[in-house]
Amino acid sequence: MEQNKIPQATAKRLPLYYRFLNNLFQQGKKRVSSGELSEAVKVDSATIRRDFSYFGALGKKGYGYNVEYLLGFFRKTLDQDEVTEVALIGVGNLGTAFLHYNFMKNNNTKIVMAFEANAEKAGTDIGGVPIYHIDELEERMQGVSVAILTVPATEAQNITNRLTDYGVSGILNFTPARITVPERVRVHHIDLAVELQSLVYFLKHYPLD
Ligand code: ATP
């Protein structure tokens, strides 16, 4: 597959490029220079040029990149024509916020169901997303292969085991717990408290001015 040739670091920047180019396209812009892109997405222009060369997009001097061509490429590569369904586990403060958040605005992923241990929350819905009891996980998943984890840290591994036994292939882990998964499963970990702490540390020890 074409995608396999793109280095992982480049692949990670794809959604960022996609979002910006989509905005440009909506505004009716036909082309964009690597300088403009660099300014907007905060990636240096040498990196952008190298990234884009993997996409078969060679910018012309004094012309820049063709917005429509790039968008077409990103849409194909990011599977934007296909909606990826996602399940959310743990409808607490963070989980509730995600259910209200419209991920579809910028990309084609959609939370289609949520699971909760609290019987009072099960059977309700938030923003049109049904909340089921966690006991019903396996019977309700219906082929959903991506999950967002917003349960307490103590529950993270147990729920992860159930998800991977079911056959989930990707987990976005928002709990502070480091989870163990089989090799075929990809985990991305976002620990908001650690990110915030790290920002504050960097501000203190590596001030920008
Ligand atoms: P809240 O104020 O609602 O407790 P929170 O995000 O601070 O929000 P957490 O203790 O992190 O709460 O739990 C997140 C959610 O995960 C809660 O709604 C909790 O009921 C739910 N939860 C706990 N254990 C499980 C489990 N095993 N399976 C599914 N959901 C669970």
Residues whose N, C-alpha, C, O or C-beta is under 5 A from the ligand:
A	BS01	ATP	I89 G90 V91 G92 N93 L94 F115 E116 A117 N118 I134 T150 V151 P152 E155
